[in-house]
Amino acid sequence: MTESGFARGEQRWRAGLGTLRQVVRQELVTRQLAAHLPDTAPRRVLDVGCGQGTQLMRLARHGHAMTGLDSSAALLGDLERALADEPAQVRERVRTVRGDARDMAALFEPESFDAVLCHGVLMYFDDPEPLLEDLARLAVPGGVVSLLVRNGDALAMRPGLLGDWTSAGRAFDEPAYRNRIGVTARADRLDALTASLAGRGLKVRAWYGVRVFTDTVPADAELPGEVELGALLACEERAGATDPYRRVAALIHVIAERRDAGR
């Protein structure tokens, strides 16, 4: 499985933007990142697999200098069209690069960024270790690496709650799964990911669950009214930061800090 795996489901991904599942994901990640990327000092941030640029745009509006890397011309086109509607000072903070995540070492100098985001990308790689190596290399000492991955410790939850017992039984032992955009992907277990990051000088500072309660809603579920959505997001945010709820979330959001070379 390579990054091209996502390309097979890209059209379905784009069609799902703005639906409840996607809004919950993006809003929860935004809230969880806020404490680790405060607005008090602008940061140089790389968003690997930036896609349509939801997180990239939000951070650029808050003053950060953003670089977005993605291999999809269509998604980068969506991002550029969205940027055209932003004020000039926001547009000036954004640079986009079309390229494969596997080429990061050639595209960017080591220690070029104060923060590196990699959301929903690791799951499309059979072997994520080289990608993790590059992510660590690109962050400055003391910098942040933010990863959003499929939760391998709770991989049986969705099929089990939907009554798909064959898939649920398989998910207890196998990291591969079929996702909502019709692509076979791979999940990560928190303990193994934490150990892998530690081996690259990245210490997990915090971790959260994303989509504890809404993972089984239909892929085309629309947003509820403003009051109900606010209550839903408040419950998701609290669950995503609280045991035991966060441990059964569909996704886990890991915030790691790069330690100094001498530590």
N, C-alpha and C positions, 0 to 999 in steps of 0.2 A: 504494500500500500504506500503511495506517495502522495504529495500534495495534490497531484492530478485527480486523486480520488474525490476531492471536494468538487472539482470541475464537473463531474458527472451529475451532481445534484445542485449545481449553482442556480439553475433556473427556478427550481422549487424553493431554494433559499430566498431568492429575491422576491418571489411571490408571497413569502411568509412575513416579510418585513412589515411592521406595523400591527401584527396580530398580537394577541395577549401573551403568548409564550415568549415572543421576541421582546416585547416591551418590558416584561418582568425581568428577563435576562439582562437587558441593557441598563435598566434603571437600578437594579440591585448592584451590578458591577460598578456603576457610577458612584453610588452611595458608599460602597465598600472601599473604593479607591480614594475617596475624598480625604480620609484621615492620613493617608500615606503620600498624597501629592497635594499638599495645601497650596492655596493661592498666594501665600505670603512671599514666595520667591519663584519666579518663572523657571521652569526646568526644560532641559532638552530631552524630548521623549520620542522614542521609536515605537511605532505600533506595527508589529509584524502580523501580516494577514489582516490589514485594516479594513478590508472589504469596503462597504459603503460609507465607512468613516464615522459611525455613531459616536464612539468614544473619542476618536481623534478630534471631531468638531467640538465636542463639549469641552475638552481640555484646552483647545485653542481659544475658545471664548473666555476661558479663565486665565489667559495670558501665557500659556506654555508654548514653546517652540516645538512644533510637531513634524515628524517625518513619518509618512505612511508607506509601508511596503506591501504590495500585493501583486499576484501574478495574473489577476483577472482584469482585462481591459474593460469589460462591462461594468464591474463593480467600481473600478477607479473612475469610469465615466459618470456613474451615479454620484460619486463623491465630488467630482469636479462641478457637476451641475448644482449640487447642493451648496458648494462653496461660493458659487457665483451670486447667491442670494445673501451672503454674509457681508458685514461691513469690511472695508478695505483692511483695517488693522487685524482682523481675524484671518483674512485670506493671506496676508503677508506672513503669518506665523506658520503656514502649512506648506510642506513640500511633499510631493508624492513621487514614489519610485516604483516602476513596474519591474518586478523580478521575482524569482523563486526564493522562498525562505532558506533553501539549502545553499544559496549563494551569498548569504549575509557576510561571511568572512571577506569575500572579495568586494562587496559593495560598500562596506563601512569600516572605518578604522577602529581598532580596539579602544575601549574606554571612551567612546564618543557620546554616550548618553547618560543622563542622570536617572532615567527610568526607561525600562524596556517592557512593553506590553506584548503578550502573545496569547490571545484569547480564541479558543475554538480552533486551534491549529494542530496541537500535538496529537490529537485523536486521528489525524489522517496520515500519520507516519508509523510504519511498522516498528522502526527503531528510532525513538525520539532522542537518543543520547547525543548524536552529533548536533542536533538543533539546540539542546540544552547547553552544550559546550559553547556554541556561538552566542547564545543569549547572555551567558555569564561573562564572556569575553567583552561584549559590547558595553556593559554597564561599568560605570566608574566605581571605585571603592566607596562604600557607603550608599551606592545607588540601589534602586528598587527594580526587581523583576516581578512582574505580575502575570500569573498563568491562570487561565480558565480551562479546565479539563473535564472530561466525563468521569464521573465518580465510580471507579471500579468496585468500591466497597458496597455500593448500593445498586449494582447493575441489574439485579433481579427485581427491583421495586416496580419499575414501570410495567414490564410485561406481566408481573404477578398481579398488580392492581387492575390490569386490563383483562385478566383471565387467560393469558397466553402462557400456559403452563410449560409447554415445550421450550419456549425461549427463556422463561424464568429459570427452569431447571438447568439449562445450559449456562446461564449467566453466573451461576455460583462459582464456576470453575474456569470459564473462558473469558478473556478480556475483549474479544471481538463481539460486535453487536451491529444490528441494522438500524440506522438512525431514521429520523423523520423525513429526511430528504432523499431516502432510498439508497444510501451509500453505506457500505460496510466500513465501520470505524473501530477504534480501539479505546479502551478505558484505562485510567491510571488509578492505582491505589495510593492513598495518601502517605502511608509509611514508606513505601518504596520510592515515591517521588521525593519525599523529604530527604531520604538518604542519598538519592542521586544528586539532588541540589547541593547537599552538604559536601559531597565529593568534589564539587566545583566551586567551593568557597561561598556558597549561597545559604544563608541561614534563614529559615522560615520565621518571619516576624508575626504573621497572623494568617488564619485561613477561615474561609466562610463557605456556607452552602448557598447554592443558587437554584431556585425552583424546587422548594420543598413540597409545596401544596398544589402547584399548577402544572406539573410535568405531564399529567395524563389528560389535560384538556385537549380537545380537538386541535389539530394543526391550524385550522382556519378560524379558530375562536376569536371573535372580535372583542374590543375593549368594552368593559362595562361603563356605567356612568362615572362621573368624576368622584363622587363620594365613595362608591363601592370600590373603585380602583385604588383610591387612597388607603382605604381600610385593608384591602388585599395586600398592597405593597408594604404597609406597616407590619402586617403579620409575616410576610415573607422575609422582610429585613430582620425582624426579631428572631425568627426561626433559623435563619441563615447564620446567626451569630451565637446560637444557643445549642448546647448538647441536651438531649440526644438528637434533636431535629436535624441539625446541619449534617449529621453523619448519613442520613438517608436522602439527601438532596440529589437531584439528577446531575448537577455540576458542582465542582469544588473550585473555589477561587483562592489561590495561594499567593501570598505576598511575601517575597523573600528579599533579603538585603545582602548585597555583596560585601563580604568582609575584606579588610585590608590584607594585602598580600602577606604581610608579616605575621598574621594571626594564625 
